[in-house]
Amino acid sequence: MSEENNLPKPERIPFFQRMLDNPFLLLFIGVAMPTVFYTLWGVMEVATLPIAK
């Protein structure tokens, strides 16, 4: 028998571990999420302003 058959399969890295190990993805999320939330918050504030007389 060959040695290749006795080697264990490499474990699959979970999705969230791969995501958290990527510093550029974390940087993008850290910049994009507040931008989206503050933009939505601003739009909601402008939409709720009373109309001037």
N, C-alpha and C positions, 0 to 999 in steps of 0.2 A: 504494500500500500504506500501511496505517496504521502508526504508530510502535509501537502496542501489540503487534504480532506480533513485533517485533524485540527486545523486552525479555526478558532471561533470567528464567527462573523463579527465585524465591527458594529458596535452599538450605534443606533440612529440617534442623533442629537435632537432633543425636543425643539419644537418651533420657537417657544418663548426664550429658551436659552440662546438659540442662534440670534434671535432678535435683540436680546439684551447684550450680546457680545459685540454688536456692531455699533461702534461709537458714532458713525456718520448718520445712521438711522435714528439714533437717540437724539442727536443734535437737530436733525430735521423735525422730529416729533416735538422736541422742546421749543422750537421756534414756531412751528406751524400751528400747534394746538392753541397757544394763547392768542395768536393772531386771529384765528377763526373765531374763538370765543369772544374776544373783545370787539371784533367786527360785528358779529351777531348781536352782541349786547348794545352796541352803538345804534344799529339799525332799529332794534326794538325800542330804544329810548327815543329816537327821532319819530318813530311811528306813533308813539303814545303822547307826543307833545300836543297840547291843545292848539286849535287853530286861532291865530290872532284876529282881533276884530278890526 
